[in-house]
Amino acid sequence: MGFCTEYGIADVTVRLHTPREVQLADSFRPFVGSVGGETAEVYLREVDHLPELTGPVMFTDMAFSVFPRDGGYIRRYHDRKEQDRPYAVGEADWKSGRETVSFLSGDWRFFSGSQNCVSHIALEELLLWYDRLILHASFVASPFGGILFSGPSGIGKSTQADLWVRHGEARLINGDRTILRPDSGRWLAYGSPYAGSSRCYVNEKHPVRAIVLLEQGSDCRISRLSQPAAFQKLYAGTTVNTWNAAFVERVCALLARLVAEVPVYALRCTPDRAAVECLRSHLLKEDANGT
């Protein structure tokens, strides 16, 4: 008979069909339910044998390997604790909005929770097919609109987001993985079930007012980046499957559109209220000038 759970993520409904009931993680609770519109059907099947995969390995890491297949590719998941023993394969046809993940009988433990299930369905590719990007950024809803703080790990994204919550009349929507999509000449930012140490899983969307790339400094200075510079820095913080040429091409096209339509700033700042005031003053000035 099986079970079906729907998750609404960034205005895409992911309909997950499973042979057994999936335990719902707290991070996914706000995202349960259909959002209408675009829908992806994902099927988890329990099998006795996995298909034989031949040909060169396109990519491999600690979780899965990628093999070419019928003009596309297939992912084979392996258990590193058991000498990379294969336990599942996943294949998607996003043109039809459908994906199937087959797993070996006895290996349900890899899929028993909602977070484990979704980690096996290539969510970044599913979302990208519907023109959604995943950016490593902290995301607050402010009186100006959505503000995203991005940059290398440890640069202070969470700190700046928290400062805006304390001093900038903002609310934290997500502290780690923000989803972005174009929408009629503007861009929307969405919370996601992946929020890192912030554990903030708010299922909301807000128009993006600014993306702020952080630098640490002894004072606070802000400047707007050129489109080429903004593209280069944002690409480094975007989830990209570099082994998939079509994926890279689609990401680059969306990023080029993003930096043309959304202001991206470099903010050298201190970890205190002065950083909030620097950015806020700049945004107020731009709004007053209509820029």
N, C-alpha and C positions, 0 to 999 in steps of 0.2 A: 504494500500500500504506500508506504513512504510518508515523508513529511515535506512541507514547503514553507519556507520563511522568506518574507520580503523585506529588503533593506532599501531605504531611500537615501542615496548618497549623492550629493551634488546634483539633485534633480534627475537622477537616473535610478530607476527601480531595478535592483538586482534580485531576481527571483531564484532562490537557492533550493533545489530539490535534493533531498538526502534520503538514504534508506533507513536512517535512524534519527531520533530526535537530537538536536544540537543544543548544547548548553549555551545560554545567552550570556555573554560577557557584559559587564557594566558599561564598557566603552561603546557597545553596540546598541544598548537599550534605547537611546534617543533617536536611533536611525531605523528602528523597526517600523515597517509599514510602506505601502506603495505611495509614490509621488506622482503617479500617472505619467503620461508622455512616453518617453523612451524607456524600453524595458529590455534587460538582458536575461536570458534563461540559462542557468548554470545547473548542470546535473552531476551529482556524485554517484558513481556506480561501484558496487562491490563485485570484484571478479576473482577468479581462481588463478588466472595467469595474466601477466602483462605482455603486450605485444613486443616482438623482437625489434630492436632499433638498430639500424645499420647506417653507415656513412660517417663522415667526419663529425666530430663534436664541435658545434659552433661556439659554445660557451659552457663554462662550468664554474660553480662556486660551492660553498658548503651545503647548500640546500637543494640544488637541482642542476641538471645538465640539459642542453638544448641540442636537438638533432634535426636535420632537414627532413622534410616529408611532404611529398606531393605539391611541390611549389611553395610550401609554407614551412612550418616547423612544429615540433612537439617537445614539450618539457617532460623530463623524467626526474622525479623527486627521489632523493636517496637519504638514508639514515646514516649520518656521519658516525653515530655511536656504534654502528654495526658495519664498519668498514665500507661505508657508502652503498649499503644494500638498497636496491631499488624497491620502492613500495607503492608508487603511483605514477601515472602519466596523465598529462593534461593537453588537450588540443582544442583550439577555439576557431570558430568561423564568425568573426564579428560582423561580417556583412549580413549574416542572418540573425545576429544577436544571440548566438548560441555557443556554449562551451560545455565540454564533457571532461570530467576528471575521473579516471578509473583507478581504484585502489585495491590492493590485495586484501582478501579475507584475513582477518586477524590484525589488521593495521588501522582499525577505526580510531585508535587513540590519537592519531595524527589529525583527525578531523572532528573530534567530539565537541569542541568548543567553537563558537562563532568566529573568534579571532583566528583560530587555526584553519578553519574552513576557508576564510577569505584570503589568508596568506597563500593558499594553493590555487587561486583562480586568476592570478595575474591582473589584479585590480587596476594597476597602472595602465595596462594595455586596454582593458575594458573601458576605463574612463577616457583614455586618449581617443578611442574610436569615436566617442561622442564629444570630442573637442574639449576635454578637460585636462588640465595640467596639475601635477602635484608639486608644490614648491615647499622646500624646507624653510618654514617661516612661522613666526608667532603672529597672530592675527587678532587685532582688537577692533571693536565697533566703537567709533568715536563720534563726537558731534560733526566732524568733517566727513564721515563715512568710514569705510574700512581702511585701516592702516596696517600694512604688513612689514614686519621687521625681519630682514634676512641677512645672511652672511655665514662665514665659516662657523663650525661648531666651537662653542666657547666664547664667541665674540660678544655675547650679551643680549641676545634676542629676547630671552625670557625676562631679563632685567628691565629692558626698555618697555616691554609690554606691561610689566607690573607697575612701572613708574607711571604709565599712562592711565592705568586703572586707579592709582592712588591720587594722581594730580591732574589728569586730563579728562575726567568725566567719561572714561571709556570702560568697556566691558571686555573681558578676555573671552574670545570665541574658541581659539585653538592655540596651543603653545608649541606645535612642532611641525605638523603636516597640514598645510592649507591647500585646498583645491580651488583652481581658477578656471573660469570659462568666459568667452566673449558673449555679449548679449546686446545686439542692436547698437553698436558704437560705444558701448561701455563694457566694463569687465566686472564680473561678480566673484566674490570670494566666499567660500563655504567652509564651515567646520567639518571635521572628519572624525572617524573612530580612532585615529592614531594621533596622540597628543603628547607623547613622551612623558617627561617627569611632571608636566603641568597637570596631567589627568583631568583636563578640561575638554569635555566632549559635547560641545553645544551644536545642535543641528539648526544652524541659521545661515542665511546668506545676506551679504551686504555689498552694495556697489563699492568698488575700490577707489579711494581717493589718492592713495600714494603707496608706493613700495619704497622702503627705506633700507638701504644697504649700509651696514654699520661698520665703523672703524673705532677703535679705542684711542682716546687721546687725553690730553691734560686740559683741553678746553673744548668748546662746542662750535662747530662750523658745519654749514650745510651748503650743498651745491647740487644742481640738477645735472644728471649724467647725460651725455650724448646717447643716441640710440645704439650705436655700436658698442660703447662701453657698458651700457645697461644690459644689452643682450649677452655679452660675454660673461658678466658676473651672474646674471640670473640663470644662464645655462648651467653654471657650476652648482647651483642649488636646486635644480629641477631633477626629478626622477627620470632618468633616461636609460633605456636598454640599448647600450651602445653597440651590441652585437646584432641588432635588428635595424637594418638600413631604413626600412619604411617607417619605423618608430622614430628614428632620429630625424628624418625628413619632416615628419608631421609635427614633432616638437619644435623644430626650428621655425617652421612656418607660423605656428601659434605664438612663439616667443617674439618673432619679428613684428607680428601684429600687436602683441601686448606692449612692447616698448614704444610703439608708434602711437598708442592710444591712452597709455597710463603714464603719468610722470614717475620717474625713478630717481631717487636722490641718494647721494653719498652723505652720510651724517657721521662726522667725527665727533665723538661725544664722551662725556664723563658719565659714570653710573649714578646720576642723581637728578634732581628736579630740573636742573639747568638744561638738560637734554630735552626734556619735555617742552620747556619754554622756547628753546631754539627752534624746534620743529613747528610748534604751534604758531609762533610769530611768523615764520616763513609761509606757512599755509594760509594764515589770515591775510598776509600781504598779497599773496597770489590771488586769493579769492577777491580781494578788494580791487585788484587791477584787472580782474577777469582773465587771468592767465592760467 
